[in-house]
Amino acid sequence: MLDRPPTPSSSHDALRRAVEAMGSQSAVARLLGVSQPSVWKWLSKAKALPAEHVLAIEAATGISKHELRPDIYPAADSDKAALHANMAPAL
């Protein structure tokens, strides 16, 4: 089985899950300091979540930045971080 990077539709699904986790498009908009129609536009037109909002959504919902924007947060970055964490010297 091949591990494939998320497609644009899967990052769109991640944003949809984030909205569900927050409770509404309005809640996401308040968190990000944008209008609810902006959130609607990202969802309805499958627009990418703007990069400046990815970390706030990740912090609020636990949905990874890689899932939200795999184009700017590739899986390799999270794999490297996990590898470094596992290689910490034992004291």
C-alpha positions in Angstrom: 0.0 0.0 0.0 1.4 3.4 -1.0 1.3 6.4 1.3 0.0 9.2 -0.9 0.1 12.9 0.2 -3.3 14.4 0.8 -5.0 15.7 -2.3 -6.6 19.2 -2.4 -9.9 17.6 -1.6 -8.5 16.0 1.5 -7.2 19.4 2.7 -10.7 20.7 2.0 -12.1 17.9 4.1 -9.7 18.8 6.9 -11.0 22.4 6.8 -14.6 21.0 6.9 -13.7 18.9 9.9 -12.2 21.9 11.6 -15.4 23.9 11.1 -17.4 20.9 12.6 -15.0 20.7 15.5 -15.4 24.5 16.2 -19.1 24.2 15.9 -19.8 26.6 13.0 -18.3 28.8 10.3 -19.0 31.8 12.5 -16.9 30.3 15.3 -14.0 29.7 12.9 -14.4 33.3 11.6 -14.2 34.7 15.2 -11.1 32.7 16.0 -9.4 33.9 12.9 -10.6 37.5 12.9 -12.3 37.2 9.5 -15.9 37.3 8.3 -18.1 34.2 8.2 -18.5 34.7 4.4 -14.7 34.3 4.0 -14.9 30.9 5.7 -17.9 30.0 3.5 -15.9 30.9 0.5 -13.0 28.6 1.5 -15.4 25.8 1.9 -17.8 26.3 -0.9 -15.3 27.1 -3.6 -12.7 24.7 -2.3 -10.3 27.6 -1.7 -7.2 26.8 0.3 -7.1 28.0 3.9 -4.9 31.1 3.9 -1.5 30.2 5.3 -1.6 32.8 8.1 -4.6 30.9 9.6 -3.3 27.3 9.6 -1.5 27.3 12.9 -4.5 28.9 14.7 -6.8 26.2 13.3 -4.4 23.5 14.3 -4.1 24.8 17.8 -7.9 25.1 18.2 -8.9 21.8 16.7 -6.0 19.5 16.7 -6.2 19.0 13.0 -2.7 19.0 11.7 -1.2 21.7 9.7 -0.2 19.1 7.2 -3.8 18.0 6.7 -4.9 21.6 6.4 -2.2 22.8 3.9 0.0 19.9 2.7 1.4 22.2 0.1 3.2 24.3 2.7 3.5 21.8 5.5 4.6 18.6 3.9 4.5 15.3 5.7 8.3 15.1 5.6 8.5 18.0 8.0 6.4 16.3 10.6 8.2 13.0 10.1 11.6 14.8 10.7 10.3 16.4 13.9 9.1 13.0 15.2 12.4 11.4 14.2 14.4 14.1 16.1 12.1 13.8 19.1 12.7 10.0 19.2 16.5 10.5 18.9 16.9 12.7 21.9 19.7 11.4 24.1 18.7 9.6 27.2 19.9 11.2 30.5 
